[in-house]
């Protein structure tokens, strides 16, 4: 699914991109990055398409997804905020 088709599908589901990303616990920045690639991954396309079809059928997909109690993934790694403080000793060469 192209990114443009994805955005149209979100309109059919009557959900904005920020609300979609919050609902499925994926960062909005991550989803916006697919714009450069021109298409969205299959799992994102399937979710958006299902939401649109459920909405047209009168089903409240938001409650269904919220009941899944999805967890947002966090980055693992050092990063700048986790730098260890050095002991102040000069290392020998």
Residue pairs with C-beta under 8 A, 6 or more apart in sequence:
1 9
1 39
1 40
1 42
1 44
1 45
1 48
1 49
2 38
2 39
2 40
3 34
3 35
3 37
3 38
3 39
3 40
6 34
6 39
6 40
6 44
6 45
6 48
7 17
9 45
9 48
9 49
9 51
9 52
10 16
10 17
10 20
10 48
10 51
10 52
12 52
12 55
12 56
13 20
13 48
13 51
13 52
13 54
13 55
13 61
14 55
15 23
15 51
15 62
17 28
17 31
17 32
18 28
20 31
20 48
20 51
21 27
21 28
21 30
21 31
22 28
23 62
23 65
23 66
24 44
24 47
24 65
24 70
25 70
25 71
25 72
25 73
26 44
26 72
27 72
31 40
31 44
34 40
34 41
34 44
40 48
50 61
51 61
54 60
54 61
54 64
55 61
